[in-house]
Amino acid sequence: MQLGPLATSQGKRHVSSRSMVIF
């Protein structure tokens, strides 16, 4: 995960759906 500030701001919810895309 290279989206530290973005993953904690608005990516937190997208991480569930984009978990495969982020990884």
C-alpha positions, 0 to 999 in steps of 0.5 A, a space after each residue: 500500500 503506497 497510498 498512506 494519506 490517501 488510503 486513510 482519507 477517502 481510500 479507507 472505504 474504497 480499500 474494501 472494493 479496491 483492495 484487489 486493485 490497490 494490491 
